[in-house]
Amino acid sequence: MKKYELAVVLSASIDDNARIDEISKIKGYIERFGGKVIEPIEEWGKKRFAFPVKHANEGFYYFIPFEGNSVTPNELESYVRIMDNVLRYLVVAKES
């Protein structure tokens, strides 16, 4: 399995419980598509944007490292893309 990292920015307008639910949902998608979260999730907290993103000026940053097969990142992106509270996301392959 190859190592990847998902960087995701969630809306700052949702409460703590909703953010936890969104991250749990993303972890569920990773596992559904044959992946596994391999390290603790990094939470960078609320950061201000350099420019408005979807009419928001700030968001909560999370970095989720995971292992998966070659289809896991594409399938994950297709579901994260349509989540309402996700402002931005990016999946990158990590060097081994």
N, C-alpha and C positions, 0 to 999 in steps of 0.2 A: 504494500500500500504506500502511496505517496503522501507526503505531508503538505498541507495547505493552511492558509490563514484567511479567515473572513473578517474584514473590517466593516463594521456596520455603525451607522449613525441613526439614533432614534430621536424622535421628536421630543423636545423639552416640555411640551405642553401636557404630556401624560404623567400620571402619578407613578410612584415607586412600584406598586403592585402590577400595574399594567406593563411597566418596563420588564419586570421579572417574568411576566407571562410571555412577552414577546421573545425574550432570550430563550425561554424554555421551548417555545414553539420552533425557534430556529434550531435548537439542539435536536429536537424531534425530527426535523427535516433531514439533518445530517445523518442521524441514525437510520431513518427510513430509506435513504439512498445508499446504504452500505458503508457509511463513514462512522467515525468514532472520535469524540472530543478527547484530546490527548493531554491537555494541560489545563490548569485553571484559566478561566476567562478573565482577561484584563479589562477592567473598567477604568477609563480615563476620566470619567465624570463629564460635567457639563462644560462645553467649550463654545466660545463665540465664533461665528463664521466670518470670513473676510467679506462675503457678499451673501445676500439672502438666498436661501435654498428652499424652494416650495413655500415661499412667503414666511419662512422662519429665519430668525437671526442667531439661534443657538440650538445645540443638540447634544445628546449623550453619546459618547464614543465607546465602543466595545470592540475587542479583538478576540476572536475565537479560533484557536489553533485546532486542527483536526486532521485525521488521516482518512483517506478514502481512495476508491478506485478511480478510473479515468472518467466515469460519467457523473460522479458525485458533485463536482463543482458546477457543472452545467445544470443539473437538475435542481441543486440548491438555489442557484441564481434565479431560475425560473419561478420559484415560489417566493423568495425574498423580494423580488422585484415588485410583486403585487401586494405586499403587506402595507397596510395603510400608514402605520407609524414609522416606517423606515424611510428616512430622507435620502440616504446614500448607502451604497454597499460596494465592496470590492473583494473578490476572491483572488488570492495570489498563491502560486506554488512556492514552497519554501525549499531552500537548498538543503540537501541531506548532509 
